[in-house]
């Protein structure tokens, strides 16, 4: 539900190029009639990611942190912040 209210279904999306000669419509190369796909504004997508991260017990959020280092291994990402 939330996705539908903040996104544009790719089947409904149109791509246009505006030049001094006028507006020209182009074929959307990622339109696929076999599946539903959506374009989501970046701020909405980041909000969805934040909400999902808040609901996961194995993710800790450090907002406004001073990041010192980021490393990854088989267990995931490890981020060192200025406050430890």
N, C-alpha and C positions, 0 to 999 in steps of 0.2 A: 504494500500500500504506500509506504513512504517513498519508495523508489519511483513509483508511477507519478506521484504528485510533484516531485522535484526534477524529473528527467524528461527527455524528449525521446520518444520511441524512434529508432532509426528508420522504421518503415514510413514514418511521417516526416522525417527530416529532409530538407532540401538544401543543396549547396549552390550558392550563386556567386558569381564574380561580377563586381561592379567596376566598370571602367568608364572613361569618358564617352565611349560608344554606347553605353547602356548596361543593363543587367543581362547576364547570360547564365542560364541554369546548367549545372553539370550533373552527371550521373554520380550518385554516391557509391564509391567503390566498396564500402563495407556493408551495404544493404544485403541482407540474406533473408529471403522469404521463408526459409525452413526453421528459423529460430527467432526468438524475440531478443532484441538487444536495445540498449538505451545509452544515450549520451547524458552524462551527469555533470552539472557544473562542479568545478573543482572544490568550492567551499562546501557543497553538499557532500561530495565524496569524502573529504577530510572529516566531516562531521560523522559520517557513517563509520569510518575507520576508528575514530575516537570512541564512539559508543560501543563498538565491538571490542575494542581493547579494554575499556572499563569493565566489561562483563566477563573478561577472561581472568581466571585466578592466577595463571602463570605469567601474566604481564603486569609489570609495575610501571606506572607513569611518573615521570619526573618533568613537570612543567616548569618552564623558565629556568632550567638548569644550565650550568656552564659545562659543556661537554669537553672532556679532556682527551678521550680516546674511544674508538669503536673497534671491536675485534669480533670475529665469528669463528665458530668451531662446529663440531657435529651436534652440539647441544643447543645451538642458536647464536644470537648476538649478545655481546657483553659490552655495555657502555659504561665508561668511567666518567663520573661527573666531578665537578669541583668540590662538592660536599661529600664525596666518597662513593 
